[in-house]
Amino acid sequence: MDELLKLTLLYDFYGELLTEKQKQVYEFHYQNDMSFSEIGAELSTSRQAVRDLLKRTEKILFGYEEKLHLVERFAQQQKAIRKMKVILDEIKIHDDNPQVESAILAMKEIADDILS
């Protein structure tokens, strides 16, 4: 998984466990695409202090995932739901019963809701 995507998911799952300052620096850098210098100027601190805080924040996020595995489970569930949709398509091809087709359509809509 791409590092930025992984960090984004980690922040989505564990961001509320961070301090306000950690969240602020993370959001400035990753969501607002601000440089360490720009963030430092905004927060009246040094570029190096911003970098250090951001690296600590990333380490904390990865630590939460190492302990809780929520992002990993989320990715596995997404993969399983996509596989389920493929299986439902295969069933539909081999069974032209309108009731079965209707049930398959309903299950695919539920899967799409979960994936979105």
N, C-alpha and C positions, 0 to 999 in steps of 0.2 A: 504494500500500500504506500502511496506517495506520502512523504514526510509531512507536507503541509495539510493534506487531507486527514492524515492520522491526528495531527495536532488539533485540527478543527473539530473532529469527532470527540477527541479527549476533552476539549474545552466545552463542547455541547453537553457531555455527560457529567463532567466533574467541575465545571467552572464555578458553580455556586459554592464549592468548598474552598475556593481561594479567597484571600483577603481582597479588600476593595482596591488596594494599590496594585496587587498582582493582576487583578482583572483589568484595571485601567491600562496598565502597561501592555498586557497581552492584546487588548482591543485596539489600542493605538497602533501597535506594530503590525498585527496580523489582519485586522479588519479595516483599519484606516490607512494602511500601508505607509506609516510614518517611520522615518529613520530613527536610530538611537539618538542622534543629535537633536532632531526635532522634538522627540519625546522629552529629552532632557531639558530643552528650553521651555517646553510647556509645563513641566513639573518642577522647574528650578532646581535641577540636579545635573550631575555630570552624565556624559554619554556612557562612560564605563559603569556607573551605578545602574543605569537603565539596562545595559547589556547583562550585567550580573543578575539583576532582578528577573529579567526575562528568562535567562538560562535556568535559574532556580525554579521559576514557575513551570517551565517545560519539564524539568526533572520531577517536580511534584506531580504533575499531570500523568507522566509515565509511571510514577510510583503508584498512584491510585489504580491505574489500569493493571499493573503487575499484581496488585492485591485483589482487585474486584473483578477484573475481566469483563466488564460490561460492554465495552466496545467490541471485543472479540465475539461475545455471545450475540450481540446485535448483528454483526456481519454474518455470522453463521445462520442466524434466523432469516436474514434477507436472502441469502443464498438458497436456503431450503424452500422459501416461499416461491422464488423464481423457478426452482426445479419442480415444485408442485404445479405451477402454471403450465409447464411443458407437459407434464404427465396428464393434466386435464385436457390439453389440446389433443394429445394422442388418443385418449379415451373417446373424445368427441368424434374423431375421424373414424373410429371403429364402431360407433354406436349412433344410429340415426333416430333413436327414440326421442320424441319431443320432450318428455319428462326428464330424461337424462340430460339432454341438451340444456334445458332450463336450469337444472341443478348445477351443471358445470358452469354456466354463465354466472349464476349467483355466487359460486365459490370463487371464480376468477375476479368478480367485483370486490369480494371481501379481501382477497389477496392484494388487489390493486390498492385498496384503502390502507392496508397495513404497510405496503411499500411506499406510499406517498406521505 
